Amino acid sequence: MQSRTPPPLIPLLTPLLTALTALAILLGLAVAAPTAHAAEDRRPPAVASAQSTVAAMQPGWNLGNTLDSTGSDETSWGNPRVTRELLRSIRAQGFNSVRIPVTWSQHQGAAPSYSIDPAYLARVREVVDWALAEGLYVLINVHHDSWQWVMNLPTQHDAVLARFTATWTQIANTFRGSSDRLLFESINEPFFEGSSGDAQNAQLLHELNTTFHGVVRRSGGNNASRILVLPTLRTNADQARLDELTATFTALNDPNLVATVHFYGFWPFSVNVAGYTRFDAETQQDLVNTFDRVHNAFTARGIPVIVGEYGLLGFDRHTGVIEQGEKLKFFEFLGNYARSRQLTTMLWDNGQHFNRTTLQWNDPSLFRQIRSSWTTASSTAATDQIFVRRGQTPAAATIALNLNGNTLSSLHHGSTQLVRGTDYTVSGDRLTITGPTLARLTASGAYGVNAVLSARFSRGVPWDLNVITYAPPTVRAASGTTNGLTIPTAFNGDQLATMEAVYSDGGFAGPHNWTSYKEFGAAFSPNYSGGEITLPAAFFAEVRDNSTVTLTFHFWSGTTVRYTLTRSGSTVTGTPA
């Protein structure tokens, strides 16, 4: 328990120290973080409510691509109108909080009042009230306004600050009587164009956050003590960004403040580029380092943290950009490690995860893993795929298990429990499926998944192993233009992991020319049902004219297939190598 009674001199010095700290920030000077003792001495009892509130918000979910759309209506980005039934369903899935991103700019009038359309403000109020009535904590913000007009603060300072002030004045007045389970977030992923660099960016964000804080607090009612959420620059968790926000917290000296960052994973893995197809040690360490920095900067000092958005950036194109098992391992580790660092997480969902029409999960296995991670360390494995080559007698397959302190209880194929010692063996963290068992499971010879084995453990959710029959994929000659090339492909039960592109002189071709491995879904895309691999215009936009490029397709079975591209003007031809 922290000390709640400051030494006699602290109340006298606090206003002076706060003023000096704020001045230093505004001048772009470095501000040292307070010592743990000083933070304890200055922190009044109300900080416990911020900590307990943020803890009670775990886990959280984002109502993305809806009220934050930049069109004229909440349906303009493809999602249906929000219903109370949707929010009730989210609560039933085990979520305790919902972040409702809101973009205001297209619903605002001109200067100087910047009046928000009363009908839109009422609609936001209606959705918020529904969520509160369903027992959810709610977080609302100023969202895509960040890149529509707020980013112009360096070059249009007075106008932007006036609009920001007017926006939050109207929001604050609308919700001043709302439950204290409603939180406000100043601005989503803030950044600035035309600034002189890091020092000015820090000063400008400090100004925005303190302006927001003052407007809300002065509006009175429940806003006088409402929990307010402040972001780092771009909601980034680099140490410099954390230090800047720490200085703002010190200057404001308000116990009802919460820090927020976003996390979308180690970038190459998150978008599947540069050969980072697996949730490997480097990708895991990036997550550990990020959450440790945030914990040390804030939660270890009694300042709660909300990871306001998390997911994988590749999901922006398609959830299949990352292979299923690697995806599950990422979310399993993230949920558990965030819990160990006392970070409240809010899943980013733009409609691709929870279907807002059917009110069902599009990928139940993914949500099963995410939900388990909130309370339990489930076991995973090095892979969720066992490949058996068609026409060959299968050898035994050994898979490394990440037991997470658990033990393997049983292995099932559907409702049938396999026999330990006959169908499979276990040695330490190694599970081996015998050759005869694999032969039996793939006896049909059909390409693709022939069986799903469920490894069940002493706690947590099962880990599924897909037994796949395959033959080496083949590709055929094709012709097209730099607007796109479609390569006829017989996948033969296999799946594409990544693609390399190299010029005949050894240089790297295509986008991201610092690596031979191209970005999945951006530089190439497989279509399994259509039997083709597509190279879009974005790939050829960065391929030299009059050049020859060797493509190497890497498949999850370990098979590689080479293909030769020749570009001449806008004409492109391809042949198997």
DRENDREN-525867 format. One line per 10 residues: their letters; for each residue x, y, z of C-alpha. Coordinates in nm, 3 decimals, decimal comma. Layout:
DRENDREN-525867
A	X Y Z ~ ...
//
This chain:
DRENDREN-525867
MQSRTPPPLI	0,000 0,000 0,000 ~ 0,143 0,338 -0,101 ~ 0,180 0,625 0,146 ~ -0,120 0,857 0,122 ~ 0,004 1,143 0,349 ~ 0,259 1,382 0,193 ~ 0,541 1,532 0,401 ~ 0,463 1,884 0,529 ~ 0,667 2,070 0,264 ~ 0,527 1,887 -0,036
PLLTPLLTAL	0,192 2,071 -0,047 ~ 0,381 2,402 -0,051 ~ 0,625 2,298 -0,323 ~ 0,385 2,107 -0,548 ~ 0,234 2,408 -0,733 ~ 0,580 2,551 -0,802 ~ 0,718 2,216 -0,917 ~ 0,416 2,154 -1,139 ~ 0,446 2,497 -1,301 ~ 0,820 2,455 -1,361
TALAILLGLA	0,767 2,110 -1,510 ~ 0,498 2,234 -1,746 ~ 0,718 2,528 -1,851 ~ 1,007 2,294 -1,923 ~ 0,787 2,078 -2,144 ~ 0,657 2,376 -2,335 ~ 1,015 2,489 -2,397 ~ 1,111 2,145 -2,522 ~ 1,340 2,073 -2,229 ~ 1,399 1,724 -2,091
VAAPTAHAAE	1,201 1,654 -1,776 ~ 1,324 1,386 -1,542 ~ 1,066 1,132 -1,427 ~ 0,987 1,165 -1,058 ~ 1,133 0,918 -0,818 ~ 0,906 0,643 -0,694 ~ 0,903 0,809 -0,348 ~ 0,802 1,145 -0,490 ~ 0,528 0,988 -0,702 ~ 0,393 0,807 -0,396
DRRPPAVASA	0,402 1,118 -0,181 ~ 0,217 1,331 -0,433 ~ -0,049 1,080 -0,528 ~ -0,384 1,132 -0,356 ~ -0,614 0,843 -0,263 ~ -0,832 0,870 -0,577 ~ -0,562 0,699 -0,789 ~ -0,694 0,363 -0,667 ~ -1,020 0,426 -0,852 ~ -0,833 0,474 -1,180
QSTVAAMQPG	-0,638 0,154 -1,123 ~ -0,939 -0,049 -1,021 ~ -1,149 0,090 -1,306 ~ -0,892 0,004 -1,572 ~ -0,844 -0,340 -1,419 ~ -1,221 -0,395 -1,430 ~ -1,223 -0,296 -1,799 ~ -1,015 -0,599 -1,893 ~ -1,085 -0,733 -2,151 ~ -1,203 -0,471 -2,399
WNLGNTLDST	-1,327 -0,459 -2,759 ~ -1,329 -0,188 -3,027 ~ -1,640 -0,091 -3,222 ~ -1,416 -0,007 -3,518 ~ -1,504 0,128 -3,864 ~ -1,844 0,249 -3,748 ~ -1,886 0,580 -3,567 ~ -1,526 0,653 -3,665 ~ -1,601 0,629 -4,039 ~ -1,520 0,942 -4,235
GSDETSWGNP	-1,831 0,911 -4,452 ~ -2,165 1,068 -4,381 ~ -2,303 0,768 -4,195 ~ -2,182 0,496 -3,958 ~ -2,251 0,235 -4,227 ~ -2,027 0,399 -4,488 ~ -1,735 0,163 -4,416 ~ -1,943 -0,150 -4,458 ~ -2,071 -0,225 -4,109 ~ -2,440 -0,221 -4,015
RVTRELLRSI	-2,582 0,036 -3,777 ~ -2,501 -0,034 -3,415 ~ -2,776 -0,203 -3,217 ~ -2,816 -0,261 -2,848 ~ -2,828 -0,632 -2,930 ~ -2,473 -0,610 -3,068 ~ -2,346 -0,453 -2,747 ~ -2,536 -0,710 -2,540 ~ -2,369 -0,985 -2,746 ~ -2,025 -0,835 -2,692
RAQGFNSVRI	-2,087 -0,833 -2,318 ~ -2,198 -1,197 -2,339 ~ -1,868 -1,288 -2,508 ~ -1,686 -1,192 -2,189 ~ -1,584 -0,836 -2,272 ~ -1,607 -0,585 -1,990 ~ -1,543 -0,268 -2,188 ~ -1,594 -0,123 -2,532 ~ -1,393 0,148 -2,702 ~ -1,616 0,349 -2,933
PVTWSQHQGA	-1,396 0,545 -3,176 ~ -1,577 0,857 -3,301 ~ -1,482 1,082 -3,592 ~ -1,648 1,421 -3,561 ~ -1,516 1,635 -3,846 ~ -1,778 1,554 -4,111 ~ -2,052 1,633 -3,860 ~ -1,917 1,975 -3,759 ~ -2,002 2,322 -3,873 ~ -1,762 2,602 -3,952
APSYSIDPAY	-1,562 2,832 -3,725 ~ -1,586 2,981 -3,478 ~ -1,836 2,752 -3,301 ~ -1,755 2,426 -3,487 ~ -2,099 2,305 -3,384 ~ -2,150 1,929 -3,389 ~ -2,469 1,815 -3,561 ~ -2,715 1,757 -3,273 ~ -2,853 1,444 -3,441 ~ -2,506 1,292 -3,463
LARVREVVDW	-2,422 1,385 -3,107 ~ -2,751 1,226 -2,999 ~ -2,666 0,909 -3,192 ~ -2,328 0,882 -3,021 ~ -2,503 0,938 -2,688 ~ -2,754 0,664 -2,770 ~ -2,482 0,407 -2,845 ~ -2,286 0,504 -2,534 ~ -2,597 0,476 -2,317 ~ -2,678 0,132 -2,461
ALAEGLYVLI	-2,327 0,010 -2,379 ~ -2,344 0,149 -2,027 ~ -2,686 -0,009 -1,977 ~ -2,539 -0,346 -2,076 ~ -2,287 -0,317 -1,794 ~ -1,989 -0,225 -2,013 ~ -1,726 0,035 -1,936 ~ -1,710 0,273 -2,232 ~ -1,428 0,475 -2,385 ~ -1,500 0,743 -2,646
NVHHDSWQWV	-1,255 0,970 -2,824 ~ -1,172 1,206 -3,108 ~ -1,058 0,954 -3,367 ~ -0,977 1,006 -3,736 ~ -0,989 1,381 -3,686 ~ -0,623 1,323 -3,596 ~ -0,527 1,289 -3,964 ~ -0,805 1,508 -4,104 ~ -0,724 1,836 -3,927 ~ -0,554 1,793 -3,587
MNLPTQHDAV	-0,223 1,705 -3,754 ~ -0,208 2,064 -3,889 ~ -0,144 2,204 -3,542 ~ 0,217 2,313 -3,625 ~ 0,109 2,525 -3,921 ~ -0,247 2,623 -3,821 ~ -0,199 2,635 -3,448 ~ -0,471 2,872 -3,333 ~ -0,740 2,737 -3,567 ~ -0,672 2,373 -3,481
LARFTATWTQ	-0,656 2,439 -3,107 ~ -0,981 2,637 -3,123 ~ -1,156 2,353 -3,307 ~ -1,014 2,090 -3,071 ~ -1,131 2,295 -2,773 ~ -1,476 2,346 -2,922 ~ -1,508 1,975 -3,005 ~ -1,423 1,856 -2,656 ~ -1,633 2,131 -2,495 ~ -1,941 1,998 -2,673
IANTFRGSSD	-1,859 1,632 -2,598 ~ -1,788 1,708 -2,234 ~ -2,107 1,905 -2,188 ~ -2,313 1,627 -2,348 ~ -2,174 1,357 -2,119 ~ -2,107 1,554 -1,799 ~ -2,382 1,365 -1,617 ~ -2,296 1,020 -1,754 ~ -2,183 0,732 -1,536 ~ -1,822 0,728 -1,421
RLLFESINEP	-1,793 0,403 -1,621 ~ -1,757 0,633 -1,923 ~ -1,399 0,737 -2,001 ~ -1,272 1,001 -2,244 ~ -0,963 0,960 -2,465 ~ -0,819 1,288 -2,591 ~ -0,710 1,193 -2,944 ~ -0,642 0,878 -3,144 ~ -0,288 0,811 -3,274 ~ -0,183 1,177 -3,275
FFEGSSGDAQ	0,089 1,304 -3,508 ~ 0,183 1,640 -3,658 ~ 0,277 1,755 -4,006 ~ 0,518 2,042 -4,058 ~ 0,671 2,033 -3,712 ~ 1,041 2,090 -3,652 ~ 1,091 1,744 -3,499 ~ 1,059 1,543 -3,180 ~ 1,085 1,834 -2,936 ~ 0,806 2,031 -3,102
NAQLLHELNT	0,594 1,716 -3,143 ~ 0,624 1,653 -2,769 ~ 0,529 2,012 -2,687 ~ 0,229 2,005 -2,922 ~ 0,094 1,677 -2,787 ~ 0,142 1,805 -2,433 ~ -0,059 2,111 -2,531 ~ -0,340 1,900 -2,679 ~ -0,355 1,668 -2,379 ~ -0,352 1,950 -2,126
TFHGVVRRSG	-0,613 2,145 -2,324 ~ -0,835 1,836 -2,329 ~ -0,780 1,785 -1,958 ~ -0,870 2,145 -1,875 ~ -1,182 2,152 -2,092 ~ -1,320 1,832 -1,943 ~ -1,241 1,918 -1,582 ~ -1,394 2,268 -1,611 ~ -1,717 2,127 -1,755 ~ -1,806 2,000 -1,410
GNNASRILVL	-2,053 1,731 -1,314 ~ -1,903 1,384 -1,324 ~ -1,635 1,522 -1,558 ~ -1,467 1,686 -1,260 ~ -1,327 1,345 -1,166 ~ -1,394 1,137 -1,480 ~ -1,108 0,908 -1,579 ~ -0,926 1,056 -1,877 ~ -0,703 0,865 -2,117 ~ -0,394 1,030 -2,270
PTLRTNADQA	-0,197 0,884 -2,565 ~ 0,168 0,895 -2,655 ~ 0,268 1,038 -2,992 ~ 0,115 0,799 -3,250 ~ 0,027 0,583 -2,946 ~ 0,379 0,449 -2,990 ~ 0,559 0,267 -2,709 ~ 0,919 0,367 -2,782 ~ 1,094 0,489 -2,469 ~ 1,116 0,851 -2,583
RLDELTATFT	0,740 0,862 -2,644 ~ 0,671 0,710 -2,302 ~ 0,900 0,962 -2,135 ~ 0,718 1,251 -2,304 ~ 0,382 1,133 -2,178 ~ 0,526 1,071 -1,831 ~ 0,623 1,440 -1,820 ~ 0,266 1,539 -1,902 ~ 0,130 1,317 -1,624 ~ 0,375 1,477 -1,381
ALNDPNLVAT	0,271 1,826 -1,483 ~ -0,103 1,756 -1,460 ~ -0,071 1,581 -1,123 ~ -0,418 1,426 -1,157 ~ -0,479 1,077 -1,013 ~ -0,761 1,003 -1,255 ~ -0,544 0,980 -1,565 ~ -0,466 0,671 -1,772 ~ -0,197 0,617 -2,036 ~ -0,271 0,448 -2,367
VHFYGFWPFS	-0,061 0,290 -2,641 ~ -0,148 0,064 -2,936 ~ 0,021 -0,261 -3,030 ~ 0,013 -0,443 -3,363 ~ 0,315 -0,664 -3,316 ~ 0,664 -0,678 -3,462 ~ 0,606 -0,511 -3,798 ~ 0,762 -0,767 -4,039 ~ 0,564 -1,049 -3,875 ~ 0,251 -0,837 -3,845
VNVAGYTRFD	0,229 -0,787 -4,223 ~ 0,424 -1,102 -4,329 ~ 0,720 -0,943 -4,506 ~ 1,096 -1,010 -4,512 ~ 1,041 -1,380 -4,444 ~ 0,888 -1,334 -4,098 ~ 0,623 -1,599 -4,143 ~ 0,646 -1,739 -3,789 ~ 0,591 -1,614 -3,436 ~ 0,957 -1,672 -3,361
AETQQDLVNT	1,187 -1,565 -3,076 ~ 1,257 -1,223 -3,230 ~ 0,888 -1,147 -3,276 ~ 0,811 -1,262 -2,923 ~ 1,094 -1,054 -2,776 ~ 0,963 -0,743 -2,949 ~ 0,633 -0,792 -2,766 ~ 0,808 -0,854 -2,434 ~ 1,026 -0,545 -2,473 ~ 0,728 -0,325 -2,562
FDRVHNAFTA	0,508 -0,436 -2,275 ~ 0,798 -0,418 -2,031 ~ 0,871 -0,057 -2,128 ~ 0,508 0,039 -2,083 ~ 0,486 -0,141 -1,751 ~ 0,802 0,020 -1,618 ~ 0,699 0,368 -1,733 ~ 0,345 0,358 -1,598 ~ 0,186 0,060 -1,425 ~ 0,487 -0,001 -1,201
RGIPVIVGEY	0,444 0,360 -1,083 ~ 0,070 0,331 -1,019 ~ -0,047 0,478 -1,351 ~ -0,294 0,245 -1,529 ~ -0,246 0,158 -1,896 ~ -0,495 0,068 -2,167 ~ -0,364 -0,095 -2,484 ~ -0,642 0,076 -2,675 ~ -0,594 -0,126 -2,994 ~ -0,414 -0,453 -3,060
GLLGFDRHTG	-0,407 -0,702 -3,343 ~ -0,202 -0,765 -3,655 ~ -0,158 -0,504 -3,928 ~ -0,193 -0,767 -4,200 ~ -0,555 -0,805 -4,093 ~ -0,621 -0,475 -4,271 ~ -0,605 -0,675 -4,594 ~ -0,715 -1,022 -4,486 ~ -0,696 -1,231 -4,170 ~ -0,522 -1,503 -4,375
VIEQGEKLKF	-0,207 -1,294 -4,423 ~ -0,064 -1,470 -4,116 ~ -0,083 -1,851 -4,103 ~ -0,344 -1,971 -3,855 ~ -0,118 -2,144 -3,602 ~ 0,132 -1,857 -3,598 ~ -0,157 -1,617 -3,549 ~ -0,291 -1,819 -3,255 ~ 0,051 -1,828 -3,088 ~ 0,081 -1,449 -3,118
FEFLGNYARS	-0,255 -1,382 -2,955 ~ -0,201 -1,646 -2,686 ~ 0,132 -1,494 -2,585 ~ 0,005 -1,136 -2,608 ~ -0,293 -1,197 -2,381 ~ -0,087 -1,373 -2,117 ~ 0,203 -1,130 -2,118 ~ -0,025 -0,826 -2,107 ~ -0,194 -0,979 -1,804 ~ 0,144 -1,031 -1,634
RQLTTMLWDN	0,229 -0,663 -1,693 ~ -0,114 -0,541 -1,568 ~ -0,210 -0,394 -1,906 ~ -0,576 -0,378 -2,006 ~ -0,619 -0,478 -2,370 ~ -0,888 -0,378 -2,622 ~ -0,910 -0,592 -2,936 ~ -0,929 -0,392 -3,259 ~ -1,226 -0,519 -3,459 ~ -1,335 -0,338 -3,773
GQHFNRTTLQ	-1,603 -0,598 -3,842 ~ -1,375 -0,878 -3,960 ~ -1,375 -1,066 -3,628 ~ -1,721 -1,046 -3,471 ~ -1,985 -1,057 -3,744 ~ -2,222 -0,774 -3,660 ~ -2,507 -0,923 -3,861 ~ -2,498 -1,283 -3,742 ~ -2,348 -1,192 -3,402 ~ -2,104 -1,481 -3,437
WNDPSLFRQI	-1,725 -1,497 -3,458 ~ -1,589 -1,534 -3,810 ~ -1,299 -1,737 -3,671 ~ -1,415 -1,917 -3,354 ~ -1,073 -2,079 -3,304 ~ -0,905 -1,739 -3,293 ~ -1,150 -1,604 -3,037 ~ -1,122 -1,925 -2,833 ~ -0,748 -1,862 -2,805 ~ -0,788 -1,492 -2,728
RSSWTTASST	-1,050 -1,554 -2,463 ~ -0,842 -1,825 -2,295 ~ -0,542 -1,590 -2,273 ~ -0,735 -1,354 -2,045 ~ -0,721 -1,601 -1,759 ~ -0,505 -1,902 -1,850 ~ -0,176 -1,990 -2,013 ~ -0,279 -2,242 -2,277 ~ -0,036 -2,478 -2,447 ~ 0,062 -2,425 -2,810
AATDQIFVRR	0,296 -2,603 -3,052 ~ 0,563 -2,525 -3,307 ~ 0,305 -2,577 -3,581 ~ -0,057 -2,663 -3,642 ~ 0,022 -2,847 -3,967 ~ 0,135 -3,203 -4,038 ~ 0,205 -3,260 -4,408 ~ 0,180 -3,606 -4,562 ~ 0,292 -3,640 -4,922 ~ 0,041 -3,809 -5,143
GQTPAAATIA	0,144 -4,151 -5,271 ~ 0,419 -4,200 -5,013 ~ 0,416 -4,398 -4,692 ~ 0,417 -4,136 -4,418 ~ 0,693 -4,124 -4,161 ~ 0,624 -4,036 -3,800 ~ 0,581 -3,663 -3,738 ~ 0,730 -3,499 -3,428 ~ 0,600 -3,163 -3,308 ~ 0,757 -2,949 -3,035
LNLNGNTLSS	0,507 -2,840 -2,773 ~ 0,511 -2,515 -2,579 ~ 0,347 -2,656 -2,268 ~ 0,330 -2,332 -2,068 ~ 0,344 -2,532 -1,747 ~ 0,073 -2,776 -1,856 ~ 0,078 -3,146 -1,940 ~ -0,068 -3,322 -2,242 ~ -0,379 -3,509 -2,130 ~ -0,501 -3,673 -2,450
LHHGSTQLVR	-0,513 -3,658 -2,828 ~ -0,845 -3,681 -3,011 ~ -0,963 -3,722 -3,369 ~ -1,317 -3,597 -3,351 ~ -1,490 -3,795 -3,078 ~ -1,228 -4,070 -3,089 ~ -0,949 -4,063 -2,833 ~ -0,621 -4,184 -2,983 ~ -0,415 -4,443 -2,800 ~ -0,099 -4,323 -2,633
GTDYTVSGDR	0,193 -4,550 -2,715 ~ 0,024 -4,677 -3,032 ~ -0,112 -4,375 -3,219 ~ 0,126 -4,128 -3,061 ~ 0,400 -4,092 -2,803 ~ 0,513 -3,808 -2,578 ~ 0,868 -3,743 -2,463 ~ 0,909 -3,427 -2,259 ~ 0,784 -3,147 -2,482 ~ 0,787 -3,360 -2,799
LTITGPTLAR	0,469 -3,511 -2,940 ~ 0,514 -3,776 -3,208 ~ 0,230 -3,900 -3,428 ~ 0,317 -4,246 -3,560 ~ 0,343 -4,321 -3,931 ~ 0,065 -4,584 -3,934 ~ -0,171 -4,336 -3,765 ~ -0,096 -4,072 -4,028 ~ -0,143 -4,331 -4,303 ~ -0,485 -4,421 -4,162
LTASGAYGVN	-0,590 -4,058 -4,132 ~ -0,490 -3,977 -4,492 ~ -0,610 -4,299 -4,653 ~ -0,856 -4,113 -4,879 ~ -0,568 -3,944 -5,059 ~ -0,772 -3,625 -5,097 ~ -0,568 -3,307 -5,116 ~ -0,593 -3,073 -4,821 ~ -0,689 -3,128 -4,459 ~ -0,783 -3,494 -4,409
AVLSARFSRG	-0,809 -3,485 -4,030 ~ -0,790 -3,245 -3,737 ~ -0,628 -3,378 -3,422 ~ -0,710 -3,205 -3,096 ~ -0,432 -3,203 -2,837 ~ -0,590 -3,150 -2,496 ~ -0,396 -3,029 -2,195 ~ -0,434 -3,007 -1,820 ~ -0,564 -2,652 -1,857 ~ -0,646 -2,403 -2,129
VPWDLNVITY	-0,786 -2,464 -2,474 ~ -0,685 -2,754 -2,704 ~ -0,432 -2,713 -2,981 ~ -0,550 -2,835 -3,322 ~ -0,317 -3,016 -3,561 ~ -0,426 -3,028 -3,925 ~ -0,318 -3,345 -4,105 ~ -0,274 -3,239 -4,468 ~ -0,226 -3,449 -4,782 ~ -0,028 -3,266 -5,049
APPTVRAASG	0,183 -3,296 -5,362 ~ 0,437 -3,036 -5,476 ~ 0,247 -2,737 -5,623 ~ 0,294 -2,652 -5,990 ~ 0,269 -2,325 -6,181 ~ 0,204 -2,259 -6,552 ~ 0,310 -1,998 -6,804 ~ 0,116 -1,673 -6,808 ~ 0,114 -1,335 -6,976 ~ -0,025 -1,004 -6,866
TTNGLTIPTA	0,064 -0,642 -6,810 ~ 0,212 -0,431 -6,535 ~ -0,147 -0,377 -6,421 ~ -0,135 -0,733 -6,291 ~ -0,039 -1,090 -6,371 ~ -0,233 -1,401 -6,276 ~ -0,027 -1,721 -6,253 ~ -0,228 -2,045 -6,290 ~ -0,135 -2,260 -5,991 ~ -0,217 -2,612 -5,880
FNGDQLATME	-0,172 -2,588 -5,503 ~ -0,229 -2,963 -5,455 ~ -0,332 -2,926 -5,094 ~ -0,040 -2,700 -4,999 ~ -0,053 -2,335 -4,894 ~ 0,171 -2,040 -4,978 ~ 0,387 -1,899 -4,699 ~ 0,585 -1,627 -4,876 ~ 0,748 -1,524 -5,206 ~ 1,095 -1,403 -5,301
AVYSDGGFAG	1,169 -1,178 -5,601 ~ 1,529 -1,135 -5,725 ~ 1,672 -0,976 -6,041 ~ 1,914 -1,172 -6,258 ~ 2,197 -0,956 -6,119 ~ 2,107 -1,058 -5,764 ~ 1,928 -0,737 -5,664 ~ 1,595 -0,749 -5,487 ~ 1,293 -0,679 -5,708 ~ 0,957 -0,531 -5,626
PHNWTSYKEF	0,837 -0,331 -5,325 ~ 1,048 -0,335 -5,006 ~ 1,367 -0,370 -5,210 ~ 1,572 -0,413 -4,891 ~ 1,456 -0,774 -4,877 ~ 1,399 -1,050 -5,129 ~ 1,088 -1,164 -4,940 ~ 0,783 -0,968 -5,045 ~ 0,477 -0,866 -4,846 ~ 0,196 -1,121 -4,838
GAAFSPNYSG	-0,132 -0,983 -4,971 ~ 0,033 -0,665 -5,099 ~ 0,296 -0,784 -5,350 ~ 0,134 -1,124 -5,413 ~ -0,186 -1,306 -5,318 ~ -0,287 -1,672 -5,347 ~ -0,640 -1,771 -5,445 ~ -0,678 -2,135 -5,342 ~ -1,030 -2,190 -5,470 ~ -0,949 -2,019 -5,801
GEITLPAAFF	-0,614 -2,193 -5,846 ~ -0,400 -1,886 -5,901 ~ -0,140 -1,651 -5,758 ~ -0,184 -1,284 -5,843 ~ 0,091 -1,025 -5,873 ~ -0,081 -0,681 -5,862 ~ 0,012 -0,350 -6,019 ~ 0,175 -0,249 -5,687 ~ 0,436 -0,521 -5,740 ~ 0,524 -0,423 -6,097
AEVRDNSTVT	0,533 -0,053 -6,009 ~ 0,869 -0,129 -5,849 ~ 1,008 -0,374 -6,105 ~ 1,260 -0,233 -6,354 ~ 1,168 -0,222 -6,723 ~ 1,349 -0,467 -6,952 ~ 1,436 -0,693 -6,661 ~ 1,416 -1,058 -6,566 ~ 1,299 -1,153 -6,221 ~ 1,315 -1,494 -6,056
LTFHFWSGTT	1,031 -1,562 -5,817 ~ 1,060 -1,831 -5,551 ~ 0,733 -1,941 -5,396 ~ 0,776 -2,091 -5,049 ~ 0,501 -2,328 -4,934 ~ 0,422 -2,441 -4,581 ~ 0,510 -2,804 -4,663 ~ 0,868 -2,689 -4,725 ~ 0,831 -2,711 -5,104 ~ 0,976 -2,427 -5,313
VRYTLTRSGS	0,875 -2,347 -5,671 ~ 1,067 -2,111 -5,900 ~ 0,916 -1,892 -6,170 ~ 1,073 -1,652 -6,421 ~ 0,920 -1,312 -6,501 ~ 1,021 -1,093 -6,794 ~ 0,908 -0,733 -6,815 ~ 0,925 -0,532 -7,138 ~ 0,745 -0,201 -7,123 ~ 0,398 -0,274 -6,991
TVTGTPA	0,408 -0,637 -7,105 ~ 0,488 -0,913 -6,860 ~ 0,539 -1,283 -6,930 ~ 0,604 -1,564 -6,687 ~ 0,725 -1,919 -6,723 ~ 0,810 -2,199 -6,477 ~ 1,184 -2,194 -6,407
//
